[in-house]
């Protein structure tokens, strides 16, 4: 398995994503990519802006939910979709720096996310690897 990555796994009605990386930041960035890849083809997307947001930083699972919730919020309220994301975790904040495109400029290949499910949520460090798993309501 590569040092960092993500994938979607079968789920009866929603989308379950898994992500992994050598740091919590890398894992969260991969989780955001997995969320976007679950419903959009970004191969022709062009960035239109950079969005920087500071969010409250709790434990690892809280950071995962907060980051994914914010991506869903951007989709719903501003019609923006992340093309690339940098994640920085500070003592009290989680900073997301996202290169974004307009949602109407990408090809949708699946159902758009509606919410992050707390059921079965995982975000842990095992050895030198961070792993997370989360189900997304569509």
Buried (B, 14 or more C-beta within 10 A) or exposed (E): EEEBBBBBEEBEEBBBBBBBBEBBBBBBBBBBBBBBBBBBEBEEBEEEEEBEBEBEBEEBBBBBBBBBBBBBEBBEEEEBBBBBBEBBBEEEBBBBBBBBBBBEEBEEEEEBBEBBBEEEBEBEEEEEBBBBBBBBEB
